[in-house]
Amino acid sequence: MSRQPFRGQRRKLVLALDVGTTYSGISYAVLDPGQVPEIKPVTRFPAHEFISGASKIPTVIWYDRSGQLKAAGAEAMREGVYEMAEDEGWVKAEWFKLHLRPRSQSSPNISAEIPPLPPGKTVVQVFADFLRYLRDCATFYIQDTHANGAELWESVKGDVDYVLSHPNGWEGAQQEMMRRAAALAGLIPNTPEGHGRVSFVTEGEASLHFSIQNGLPAGAMTNGDGVVVVDAGGGTIDFSAYGRSNSQTGAFEEISPPQCHFHGSIFVSIHARLFLENFLAESNFFDDLEHIIRCFDKTTKLRFRNIDDPQYIKFGSTRDTEPEFNIRFGQLKLQGTDVAGFFEPSVQCVVNAVHEQRKLAHRPISHVVLVGGFAASDWLYFKVRDTLKPQGFNVVRPENHVNKAVSDGAISFYLDHYVDKRVAKMTYGNFCHIPYNDHDPEHKRRHHTTFMSMAANFSTLCTIEADLSRLTLRPLSNGQLKYYRLDYAIVLLFGATELKAMVAWTENGVERRSPAKIVYNHV
């Protein structure tokens, strides 16, 4: 699908910062008036030689005892960092994105597996530190790789738009914290105008935009077949179902409520750890478990593809041997069936969620597109494909950099806006009864007007604040007292990726509207 030239009057830059649970990426586009924008990934980072792929960096930060950032990203994986951290008492922040998750996604099992935040740090502060680091990486990359890069950056640095991606199911409260982090990081001014320079997109919708440009099945593009986009990441696996809504404009619509499940690649490592804690409990190498798991993550987990072959974790030297625990010459041998078991909860999650999407969709679903860093696992892809194919699903995995799907797709979302209809994830309303407070003298005087109503199991999402001074008060009387009535309606707008609110009223027979502020209730 062709992209339109940029219609703005002056050059600007849009940066997509994909802060993942385990790895993060950056994509960007320079928007020149009259030119068709090109999406480009940042492929070079400081110390990137210490990680396996240069297109993403680990979502890791080291802090010293005073709370100062000492290393982040690939620099946190350099040789000698672990020794330096141990000697100087540094604290590592990892998987911190999951501390933003909504209450609805907070189960005791998940909470127990998430590393705590560094002492004295909030999740917004840690998130801000990493956003600032990513912005600095993008700055250096653009200056180094573009002709006249320094001049280019100077021309746009004061007016950069940012797109931040987040898992499906994250709502306004999480978006507000991410926006606060962007302001704290210095990416934007902490003003209404600055806040407007940050937009949000779900990882599922970003992945759809990436797939449209990189191999969405022909049936979904031309025939209007439903497609489930599965973004398998480090912490979460997101599921979004779409169908072509307009063949003329190329627009898509959500056809089923999106889902988010905590079965990303880190949970494969968690299952491996639980297995090895038991298997190596009496081994002389039990104290090396952390190192063994890191080696499993870097090699064995990525390469696993055949259940019939034994799998090896190389963690030590040729002198390290303990045959009774399958350790020979620095390698720990595992059965392929055991490694497959580490993956099985994630495989079943994908299969079950795809079936759920098909069940809830208002049109038939024929295709499944698997993207995200975890999608690079051949075992995950083959198991999902072989399980779903007999049930009528065409399962595909784009060839082009599936681990950059979210950041590239976030830029495409900003530029192309392929999705024009979305499914509300919850039922919304406003509380119309004021709870009786027996400590309020005014309430006690009107005790005779109290009544009981059935609780509808709604939770409070937010408070809407609006300036109603422009509205006309209507005087009324009950025969004894004069009082005033104010008529207005609360309008919730679900069409974008971020919930918006307005107040509406009628003035001289014409409906008027004014923006309202949403204040989210945080845990």
PEPECOR-V584716 format. One record per residue. N is the residue number from 1. SS is DSSP state (H for helix, E for strand, L for the rest). OMEGA is omega in whole degrees, -180 to 180 (NA if undefined). D_CENTER is the distance of its C-alpha to the mean C-alpha in Angstrom with 2 decimals. Layout:
[[N | SS | OMEGA | D_CENTER] [N | SS | OMEGA | D_CENTER]]
This chain:
[[1 | L | -175 | 25.52] [2 | L | 180 | 26.95] [3 | L | -178 | 25.27] [4 | L | 175 | 27.29] [5 | E | 179 | 28.70] [6 | L | -174 | 27.29] [7 | L | 179 | 29.44] [8 | L | -177 | 28.97] [9 | L | -180 | 32.01] [10 | L | -177 | 30.80] [11 | L | 173 | 28.52] [12 | E | -178 | 24.99] [13 | E | 172 | 21.90] [14 | E | -180 | 18.26] [15 | E | 173 | 15.70] [16 | E | 180 | 12.11] [17 | E | -179 | 10.41] [18 | E | 178 | 7.52] [19 | E | -180 | 7.27] [20 | L | 179 | 6.66] [21 | L | -177 | 8.38] [22 | L | -180 | 11.52] [23 | E | -178 | 11.59] [24 | E | -179 | 10.57] [25 | E | -179 | 11.99] [26 | E | 169 | 13.58] [27 | E | -177 | 15.17] [28 | E | 173 | 17.61] [29 | E | 173 | 20.45] [30 | E | -176 | 23.74] [31 | E | 177 | 25.04] [32 | L | -178 | 28.84] [33 | L | 178 | 30.92] [34 | L | -179 | 32.23] [35 | L | 176 | 30.28] [36 | E | -178 | 27.71] [37 | L | 177 | 24.47] [38 | L | 179 | 23.35] [39 | L | -179 | 19.84] [40 | E | 175 | 20.12] [41 | E | 168 | 18.00] [42 | L | -174 | 18.78] [43 | L | 178 | 20.52] [44 | L | -178 | 22.43] [45 | L | 174 | 21.45] [46 | L | 178 | 23.81] [47 | L | -177 | 25.09] [48 | H | 179 | 23.18] [49 | H | -179 | 26.24] [50 | H | 177 | 25.16] [51 | L | -171 | 22.15] [52 | L | -180 | 22.46] [53 | L | -174 | 20.57] [54 | L | -176 | 20.60] [55 | L | 177 | 17.70] [56 | L | 180 | 15.09] [57 | E | 179 | 15.84] [58 | E | 176 | 15.25] [59 | L | -175 | 12.96] [60 | E | 175 | 16.18] [61 | E | 170 | 18.43] [62 | E | 174 | 22.07] [63 | E | 173 | 23.83] [64 | L | -174 | 27.58] [65 | L | 180 | 29.48] [66 | L | 178 | 29.55] [67 | L | 179 | 25.78] [68 | L | 179 | 25.96] [69 | E | -179 | 23.41] [70 | E | 180 | 25.36] [71 | E | 180 | 23.07] [72 | E | 176 | 19.49] [73 | H | 180 | 17.78] [74 | H | 178 | 20.46] [75 | H | 178 | 23.10] [76 | H | -179 | 22.14] [77 | H | -179 | 23.21] [78 | L | 176 | 26.59] [79 | L | 178 | 29.77] [80 | L | -178 | 31.20] [81 | H | -179 | 28.15] [82 | H | 179 | 28.15] [83 | H | 179 | 31.88] [84 | H | 180 | 31.60] [85 | H | -180 | 28.91] [86 | H | -178 | 31.20] [87 | H | -173 | 34.26] [88 | H | 175 | 32.90] [89 | L | 177 | 30.80] [90 | L | 179 | 27.37] [91 | E | -178 | 24.33] [92 | E | 172 | 21.14] [93 | E | 177 | 17.65] [94 | E | -178 | 15.14] [95 | L | -173 | 12.15] [96 | H | 178 | 12.13] [97 | H | -176 | 8.44] [98 | H | 175 | 9.37] [99 | H | 177 | 12.04] [100 | H | -168 | 9.97] [101 | L | 180 | 9.56] [102 | L | 178 | 11.91] [103 | H | -178 | 15.49] [104 | H | -180 | 15.40] [105 | H | -178 | 13.18] [106 | L | 175 | 15.43] [107 | L | -180 | 18.13] [108 | H | -179 | 20.72] [109 | H | -180 | 20.11] [110 | H | -178 | 16.47] [111 | H | -178 | 17.45] [112 | H | -176 | 20.35] [113 | H | -176 | 18.43] [114 | L | 179 | 16.06] [115 | L | 180 | 18.08] [116 | L | 175 | 19.22] [117 | L | 177 | 18.56] [118 | L | 180 | 21.50] [119 | L | 178 | 24.46] [120 | L | -179 | 24.57] [121 | L | 171 | 20.96] [122 | L | 180 | 18.45] [123 | H | 178 | 14.69] [124 | H | 180 | 14.87] [125 | H | 179 | 17.51] [126 | H | 178 | 15.85] [127 | H | 179 | 12.65] [128 | H | 179 | 15.28] [129 | H | -178 | 17.23] [130 | H | 175 | 14.59] [131 | H | 179 | 13.74] [132 | H | 179 | 17.54] [133 | H | 179 | 17.96] [134 | H | 178 | 15.69] [135 | H | 179 | 17.61] [136 | H | 177 | 20.81] [137 | H | 179 | 20.06] [138 | H | 179 | 19.55] [139 | H | -179 | 22.74] [140 | H | -178 | 24.80] [141 | H | -179 | 23.69] [142 | H | 180 | 24.59] [143 | H | -176 | 27.82] [144 | H | -170 | 28.78] [145 | H | -180 | 28.11] [146 | L | 171 | 29.25] [147 | L | -175 | 32.89] [148 | L | -175 | 33.68] [149 | H | -180 | 30.16] [150 | H | 178 | 31.20] [151 | H | 178 | 32.65] [152 | H | -179 | 29.63] [153 | H | 179 | 27.34] [154 | H | -177 | 29.98] [155 | H | -175 | 30.12] [156 | H | -168 | 26.47] [157 | H | -179 | 25.21] [158 | H | -176 | 26.13] [159 | H | 179 | 24.22] [160 | E | 172 | 20.88] [161 | E | -178 | 18.16] [162 | E | 172 | 14.53] [163 | E | 179 | 11.45] [164 | E | -179 | 8.18] [165 | E | 179 | 4.98] [166 | E | -178 | 2.19] [167 | L | 171 | 3.16] [168 | L | 178 | 6.77] [169 | L | 173 | 9.08] [170 | L | -172 | 7.69] [171 | L | -174 | 10.64] [172 | H | -179 | 12.81] [173 | H | 178 | 13.34] [174 | H | 178 | 9.88] [175 | H | 179 | 10.10] [176 | H | 178 | 13.59] [177 | H | 178 | 12.94] [178 | H | 178 | 10.66] [179 | H | 176 | 13.56] [180 | H | 178 | 16.06] [181 | H | 179 | 14.69] [182 | H | 178 | 15.07] [183 | H | 179 | 18.56] [184 | H | 179 | 19.42] [185 | L | -178 | 18.58] [186 | L | 178 | 21.00] [187 | L | -178 | 18.79] [188 | L | 171 | 20.11] [189 | L | 179 | 23.05] [190 | L | -180 | 22.54] [191 | L | 176 | 24.20] [192 | H | 179 | 23.48] [193 | H | 178 | 23.93] [194 | H | 178 | 21.60] [195 | H | -180 | 18.87] [196 | L | 179 | 19.43] [197 | L | 177 | 18.47] [198 | E | 174 | 14.74] [199 | E | -175 | 12.96] [200 | E | 175 | 9.54] [201 | E | 176 | 8.29] [202 | E | 179 | 6.19] [203 | H | 178 | 5.33] [204 | H | -179 | 8.61] [205 | H | 175 | 10.53] [206 | H | -180 | 9.85] [207 | H | 175 | 11.05] [208 | H | 180 | 13.97] [209 | H | 177 | 15.00] [210 | H | -176 | 15.08] [211 | H | 178 | 17.06] [212 | H | -179 | 19.47] [213 | H | -171 | 20.48] [214 | L | 169 | 20.51] [215 | L | 171 | 22.18] [216 | L | -177 | 21.29] [217 | L | -176 | 24.28] [218 | H | -180 | 27.33] [219 | H | 178 | 27.75] [220 | H | -178 | 24.48] [221 | H | -172 | 25.43] [222 | H | -175 | 29.08] [223 | H | -178 | 29.85] [224 | L | 178 | 27.02] [225 | L | 175 | 26.06] [226 | E | -179 | 22.94] [227 | E | 173 | 20.13] [228 | E | 175 | 17.23] [229 | E | -179 | 14.31] [230 | E | 177 | 12.92] [231 | E | -177 | 9.88] [232 | E | -177 | 10.92] [233 | L | -177 | 9.02] [234 | L | -178 | 10.26] [235 | L | -175 | 9.22] [236 | L | 169 | 8.11] [237 | E | -177 | 9.67] [238 | E | -179 | 8.72] [239 | E | 180 | 11.94] [240 | E | -179 | 12.99] [241 | E | -177 | 16.70] [242 | E | 173 | 18.38] [243 | E | 179 | 21.97] [244 | E | -179 | 23.95] [245 | E | -178 | 25.16] [246 | E | -177 | 27.47] [247 | L | -179 | 29.20] [248 | L | -177 | 30.66] [249 | L | -177 | 27.58] [250 | L | -177 | 25.23] [251 | E | 176 | 22.81] [252 | E | 175 | 20.67] [253 | E | 171 | 19.96] [254 | E | -178 | 17.74] [255 | E | 179 | 20.26] [256 | E | 178 | 18.65] [257 | E | -180 | 16.23] [258 | E | -179 | 12.74] [259 | E | 176 | 11.96] [260 | E | -179 | 9.55] [261 | E | 179 | 11.55] [262 | L | 177 | 11.74] [263 | L | 178 | 13.66] [264 | L | -171 | 11.92] [265 | H | 180 | 14.38] [266 | H | -179 | 14.83] [267 | H | 169 | 16.51] [268 | H | 179 | 18.97] [269 | H | 179 | 19.92] [270 | H | 178 | 20.30] [271 | H | 177 | 22.64] [272 | H | 180 | 24.48] [273 | H | -180 | 25.00] [274 | H | 179 | 26.43] [275 | H | -175 | 28.73] [276 | H | 175 | 29.93] [277 | H | 179 | 30.51] [278 | H | -175 | 33.01] [279 | H | -176 | 34.38] [280 | L | -174 | 35.05] [281 | L | -179 | 36.12] [282 | L | -177 | 39.70] [283 | L | 174 | 38.98] [284 | L | -178 | 39.95] [285 | L | -179 | 36.54] [286 | H | -180 | 34.58] [287 | H | 178 | 33.97] [288 | H | -173 | 32.25] [289 | H | 180 | 29.55] [290 | H | 179 | 26.72] [291 | H | 179 | 27.95] [292 | H | 179 | 28.39] [293 | H | 177 | 24.80] [294 | H | 178 | 23.64] [295 | H | 176 | 26.07] [296 | H | -179 | 24.87] [297 | H | -174 | 21.28] [298 | H | -173 | 22.69] [299 | H | -171 | 25.24] [300 | H | -177 | 25.99] [301 | H | -177 | 22.54] [302 | H | -172 | 21.93] [303 | H | -173 | 25.46] [304 | L | 180 | 26.07] [305 | L | -177 | 27.29] [306 | L | -177 | 30.61] [307 | L | -177 | 31.30] [308 | L | -179 | 35.02] [309 | L | 173 | 34.80] [310 | L | -178 | 34.71] [311 | E | -175 | 31.76] [312 | E | 173 | 32.27] [313 | E | 179 | 30.44] [314 | E | -175 | 32.30] [315 | L | -175 | 32.07] [316 | L | -180 | 35.58] [317 | L | -179 | 38.86] [318 | L | 179 | 41.58] [319 | L | -176 | 43.42] [320 | L | -176 | 40.80] [321 | L | 175 | 42.19] [322 | E | -170 | 42.28] [323 | H | -177 | 43.28] [324 | H | 176 | 43.11] [325 | H | 177 | 39.33] [326 | L | 178 | 38.92] [327 | E | 178 | 38.60] [328 | E | 175 | 40.73] [329 | L | 176 | 40.83] [330 | L | -180 | 37.51] [331 | E | 175 | 35.63] [332 | E | -178 | 34.42] [333 | E | 176 | 35.02] [334 | E | 174 | 32.93] [335 | L | 178 | 33.74] [336 | H | 179 | 31.53] [337 | H | 178 | 31.44] [338 | H | 179 | 30.00] [339 | H | 177 | 27.13] [340 | H | 178 | 26.52] [341 | H | 177 | 26.35] [342 | H | -178 | 23.45] [343 | H | -167 | 21.46] [344 | H | 178 | 22.94] [345 | H | 178 | 20.58] [346 | H | 178 | 17.64] [347 | H | -179 | 20.07] [348 | H | 177 | 21.24] [349 | H | -180 | 17.83] [350 | H | -178 | 17.23] [351 | H | -178 | 20.82] [352 | H | -179 | 20.89] [353 | H | 177 | 17.74] [354 | H | 177 | 19.09] [355 | H | 179 | 22.37] [356 | H | 177 | 20.90] [357 | H | 178 | 19.31] [358 | H | -178 | 22.77] [359 | H | -174 | 24.50] [360 | H | -175 | 22.72] [361 | L | 180 | 22.64] [362 | L | 170 | 25.45] [363 | L | -176 | 26.34] [364 | L | 177 | 26.86] [365 | E | -177 | 24.11] [366 | E | -170 | 25.48] [367 | E | 174 | 22.80] [368 | E | 178 | 19.75] [369 | E | -177 | 17.74] [370 | E | 180 | 16.01] [371 | E | -179 | 13.64] [372 | L | -177 | 11.32] [373 | H | 180 | 12.86] [374 | H | 179 | 14.08] [375 | H | 177 | 15.70] [376 | H | 176 | 18.09] [377 | L | 178 | 19.75] [378 | H | -178 | 22.93] [379 | H | 179 | 23.57] [380 | H | -178 | 20.40] [381 | H | -177 | 21.06] [382 | H | -180 | 24.79] [383 | H | 179 | 24.57] [384 | H | -180 | 22.25] [385 | H | -175 | 24.41] [386 | H | 179 | 27.66] [387 | H | -174 | 26.78] [388 | H | -177 | 25.60] [389 | H | 180 | 28.14] [390 | L | -179 | 31.15] [391 | L | 173 | 29.47] [392 | L | 179 | 29.32] [393 | L | 171 | 25.88] [394 | E | -175 | 25.65] [395 | E | -178 | 22.87] [396 | E | 177 | 22.03] [397 | L | -179 | 19.98] [398 | L | -178 | 20.05] [399 | L | -169 | 22.11] [400 | L | 166 | 20.52] [401 | L | -179 | 17.97] [402 | H | 180 | 15.41] [403 | H | 176 | 13.38] [404 | H | -175 | 13.18] [405 | H | -173 | 12.10] [406 | H | -177 | 8.78] [407 | H | 175 | 10.55] [408 | H | -180 | 13.77] [409 | H | 178 | 12.50] [410 | H | 176 | 11.02] [411 | H | 177 | 14.60] [412 | H | 176 | 16.14] [413 | H | -180 | 14.43] [414 | H | -175 | 16.02] [415 | H | -165 | 19.27] [416 | H | 179 | 19.83] [417 | L | -178 | 18.29] [418 | L | -177 | 19.04] [419 | E | -179 | 17.74] [420 | E | 177 | 20.31] [421 | E | -180 | 19.93] [422 | L | -179 | 17.20] [423 | L | 176 | 17.78] [424 | L | -174 | 17.59] [425 | L | -177 | 15.85] [426 | L | 172 | 18.50] [427 | L | -176 | 22.07] [428 | L | 175 | 22.63] [429 | L | 177 | 25.93] [430 | L | 179 | 27.79] [431 | L | -177 | 30.10] [432 | L | 177 | 33.65] [433 | L | 178 | 35.69] [434 | L | -180 | 36.20] [435 | L | 180 | 36.47] [436 | L | 179 | 39.95] [437 | L | -175 | 40.34] [438 | L | 174 | 43.73] [439 | L | -180 | 43.57] [440 | L | -178 | 43.51] [441 | H | 180 | 47.15] [442 | H | 177 | 46.36] [443 | H | -178 | 44.69] [444 | H | 179 | 47.68] [445 | H | -179 | 50.13] [446 | L | -178 | 48.43] [447 | H | -177 | 48.06] [448 | H | -180 | 50.15] [449 | H | -179 | 47.44] [450 | L | 177 | 44.74] [451 | L | 180 | 43.55] [452 | L | 174 | 41.27] [453 | L | -178 | 38.30] [454 | L | 177 | 36.12] [455 | L | -176 | 32.63] [456 | L | 179 | 30.04] [457 | L | 173 | 27.33] [458 | L | 173 | 25.12] [459 | L | -179 | 23.06] [460 | L | 179 | 22.85] [461 | L | -172 | 19.61] [462 | E | 171 | 20.97] [463 | E | -180 | 24.23] [464 | E | 180 | 25.18] [465 | E | -178 | 27.53] [466 | L | 175 | 29.81] [467 | L | -178 | 33.05] [468 | L | -175 | 35.69] [469 | L | -179 | 38.64] [470 | L | -177 | 39.23] [471 | L | -178 | 39.87] [472 | L | 176 | 43.47] [473 | L | -180 | 44.64] [474 | E | -179 | 46.92] [475 | E | 178 | 49.87] [476 | E | 180 | 50.90] [477 | E | 176 | 53.54] [478 | L | -179 | 54.23] [479 | L | 180 | 57.94] [480 | L | -177 | 57.88] [481 | L | 176 | 54.83] [482 | E | 178 | 53.10] [483 | E | -174 | 49.32] [484 | E | -180 | 46.65] [485 | E | 178 | 43.95] [486 | L | -178 | 40.78] [487 | L | 177 | 39.22] [488 | L | 177 | 35.65] [489 | E | 174 | 32.62] [490 | E | -179 | 28.93] [491 | E | 175 | 26.91] [492 | E | -177 | 23.22] [493 | E | -176 | 21.56] [494 | L | -170 | 18.84] [495 | L | -179 | 19.14] [496 | L | 180 | 16.35] [497 | L | 180 | 12.60] [498 | L | -179 | 13.64] [499 | L | 177 | 16.46] [500 | E | 180 | 19.73] [501 | E | 175 | 23.08] [502 | E | 168 | 26.69] [503 | E | -179 | 30.15] [504 | E | 177 | 32.81] [505 | E | -180 | 36.57] [506 | E | -179 | 39.72] [507 | E | -177 | 42.11] [508 | L | 177 | 45.41] [509 | L | -178 | 44.10] [510 | E | 178 | 41.02] [511 | E | 176 | 37.43] [512 | E | 178 | 35.83] [513 | E | 178 | 32.22] [514 | E | 180 | 30.72] [515 | E | 176 | 27.16] [516 | L | -179 | 26.12] [517 | E | 177 | 23.80] [518 | E | 177 | 21.17] [519 | E | -174 | 21.19] [520 | E | 177 | 18.68] [521 | L | 180 | 20.02] [522 | L | 177 | 18.23] [523 | L | NA | 19.09]]
